Amino acid sequence: MNLIDCHTHTQFSVDSDADISEMIEKACRLGLSAYAVTDHCECNRWYSEEHYPDEDTYRYYDFGRDFENSVSAVTGLKEKYDGKLNLICGVEMGQATHDFEIAEKIVSDSRVDFVIGSMHQLPKTEDFAFIEYGKLSPKDIYGLAERYFLEINKLCKWGKFDVLGHLTYILRYLKGSAGIDLDITPFDEIIADSFKSLVEKGKGIEINTSGLRQKYGDALPSLKYVRMFRELGGEVLSIGSDAHTVADLGSGISDGTEIAKAAGFEYLCYFKERKPNFIKII
């Protein structure tokens, strides 16, 4: 089986202490056909705190600094590991819709091979990881989910990234952490419209396997939505562990690949110089 892991975090992500050299060495030991470092870069916190006087959620800033540190490090390591590992310089770009100017800066950086477009929070709303869902009414939870999928739709219509990251991110915390089993079927029409925008632009989605090892217990998104993307004409499908530790690198990738096959995909995709490279699932 050709295994790739195209969503991982290292010491240059705020929520990871994983040594980048140790991550790369493990990727070599696993024999990955492609390995992407995709450290966090939140568009709505690119600058220092002083630039956001009205912001009172998720008190971490200077993602522009983190972006530069990560991209510079990976660019140097690509030369060191040339011929040993198919190392990809990527970024997980959060909240492009909150600051398109910064998003344009990120996607136009010629050193970057691969851009994941993610949505970790909504405007003037806490990151989904930190919301106290138990204090919300069912109506509020439904409204939050609707806003989330509409913001994803807005992101997909812009579409200057390569793959959409963890479509069902909200469920990782809503169901996985808070135990609230929200049926997202009412948002299928919005999701389908988002997928159509991606297909039209030649963009893709990822199977994020983090949920398989977490309390949530499923991939992000689940087989249902991977299959929906395929049935709507989607061809670009990436896969990533979303590892924030060396131990989690490659976790769930084999299971995620089986989901891809069950959804009708014969190929997975990784990116070099922002161009898709297809690798047959065997």
Long-range contacts (C-beta under 8 A, 24 or more apart in sequence): 1-254, 1-257, 1-281, 1-282, 2-33, 2-268, 2-279, 2-280, 2-281, 2-282, 3-30, 3-31, 3-32, 3-33, 3-250, 3-253, 3-254, 3-257, 4-32, 4-33, 4-34, 4-35, 4-36, 4-238, 4-239, 4-253, 4-268, 4-270, 4-279, 5-30, 5-32, 5-34, 5-35, 5-36, 5-239, 5-240, 5-241, 5-243, 5-249, 5-250, 5-253, 6-34, 6-35, 6-36, 6-38, 6-88, 6-90, 6-114, 6-206, 6-238, 6-239, 6-240, 6-270, 6-271, 7-36, 7-38, 7-90, 7-92, 7-116, 7-165, 7-206, 7-208, 7-238, 7-239, 7-240, 7-241, 7-242, 7-243, 8-35, 8-36, 8-37, 8-38, 8-240, 8-241, 8-242, 8-243, 8-244, 8-249, 9-37, 9-38, 9-39, 9-40, 9-92, 9-242, 9-243, 9-244, 10-37, 10-39, 10-70, 12-39, 12-66, 12-69, 12-70, 12-73, 13-39, 13-40, 13-66, 13-70, 13-244, 14-40, 14-60, 14-66, 15-40, 15-244, 16-244, 16-245, 17-245, 18-243, 18-244, 18-245, 18-246, 18-249, 19-246, 20-73, 20-74, 20-77, 21-77, 22-246, 23-243, 23-246, 23-249, 24-77, 24-81, 24-85, 24-87, 26-246, 26-249, 26-250, 27-85, 27-87, 27-249, 27-250, 28-81, 28-84, 28-85, 30-249, 30-250, 32-85, 32-86, 32-250, 33-86, 33-270, 33-279, 34-86, 34-88, 34-270, 34-277, 34-279, 35-85, 35-86, 35-87, 35-88, 36-87, 36-88, 36-89, 36-90, 36-113, 36-114, 36-240, 36-270, 36-271, 37-70, 37-74, 37-87, 37-88, 37-89, 37-90, 38-90, 38-91, 38-92, 38-114, 38-116, 38-240, 39-66, 39-67, 39-70, 39-91, 39-92, 40-66, 40-92, 40-94, 41-66, 41-67, 41-70, 41-91, 41-92, 41-93, 41-94, 41-106, 42-94, 42-95, 42-120, 43-93, 43-94, 43-95, 43-96, 43-98, 43-99, 43-100, 43-102, 43-103, 43-106, 44-94, 44-95, 44-98, 44-99, 44-102, 44-121, 44-123, 46-99, 46-102, 57-121, 57-124, 57-125, 57-126, 57-127, 57-130, 58-121, 58-126, 58-127, 58-130, 64-102, 67-91, 67-106, 71-109, 71-111, 71-112, 75-111, 86-270, 88-113, 88-114, 88-270, 88-271, 88-272, 89-113, 89-114, 90-114, 90-115, 90-116, 90-271, 91-115, 91-116, 92-116, 92-118, 92-165, 93-117, 93-118, 93-161, 94-118, 94-119, 94-120, 94-121, 95-119, 95-120, 95-121, 96-155, 96-158, 96-160, 96-161, 97-151, 97-154, 97-155, 97-158, 98-123, 100-158, 103-158, 103-160, 104-160, 107-160, 107-161, 112-274, 113-271, 113-272, 113-273, 113-274, 114-162, 114-270, 114-271, 114-272, 114-274, 115-160, 115-161, 115-162, 115-274, 116-161, 116-162, 116-163, 116-164, 116-165, 116-206, 116-238, 116-240, 117-155, 117-156, 117-159, 117-161, 117-162, 117-163, 117-164, 117-165, 118-164, 118-165, 118-166, 118-169, 119-148, 119-151, 119-152, 119-155, 119-165, 119-169, 120-169, 122-147, 122-148, 122-151, 128-169, 128-170, 128-172, 128-173, 128-174, 129-173, 131-173, 133-173, 133-174, 133-177, 133-178, 133-180, 134-178, 141-174, 141-180, 141-182, 142-182, 142-186, 144-170, 145-170, 145-174, 145-182, 145-184, 145-187, 146-187, 146-190, 149-184, 149-187, 149-190, 149-191, 149-194, 150-190, 152-190, 152-191, 152-194, 153-190, 153-193, 153-194, 153-197, 155-194, 156-194, 156-195, 156-197, 156-198, 156-203, 157-194, 157-197, 159-197, 159-198, 159-201, 159-203, 161-203, 162-203, 162-204, 162-236, 162-238, 162-271, 162-274, 162-276, 163-203, 163-204, 163-205, 163-206, 163-236, 163-237, 163-238, 163-269, 164-194, 164-198, 164-203, 164-204, 164-205, 164-206, 165-206, 165-208, 166-206, 166-208, 166-210, 166-220, 166-221, 166-242, 167-191, 167-205, 167-220, 167-221, 167-225, 168-220, 168-221, 168-222, 168-225, 169-220, 171-211, 171-216, 171-220, 172-210, 172-211, 172-214, 172-216, 172-220, 175-216, 176-211, 176-214, 176-215, 176-216, 176-217, 177-215, 188-228, 191-225, 191-228, 192-228, 192-232, 195-228, 195-229, 195-232, 195-234, 196-232, 198-229, 198-234, 198-236, 199-229, 199-232, 199-233, 199-234, 199-235, 202-236, 202-276, 203-236, 204-234, 204-235, 204-236, 204-237, 204-238, 204-269, 204-276, 205-229, 205-234, 205-236, 205-237, 205-238, 206-237, 206-238, 206-239, 206-240, 207-237, 207-238, 207-239, 207-240, 207-256, 207-259, 207-260, 208-239, 208-240, 208-241, 208-242, 208-256, 209-239, 209-240, 209-241, 209-242, 209-251, 209-252, 209-253, 209-255, 209-256, 210-241, 210-242, 210-243, 210-248, 210-251, 210-252, 212-251, 212-252, 212-255, 212-256, 213-248, 213-251, 213-252, 219-252, 219-255, 219-256, 219-259, 223-259, 223-262, 223-263, 226-259, 226-260, 226-263, 226-265, 227-262, 227-263, 227-264, 229-263, 230-263, 230-264, 230-265, 231-264, 235-267, 235-269, 236-269, 236-276, 237-265, 237-267, 237-268, 237-269, 238-268, 238-269, 238-270, 238-271, 239-268, 257-281
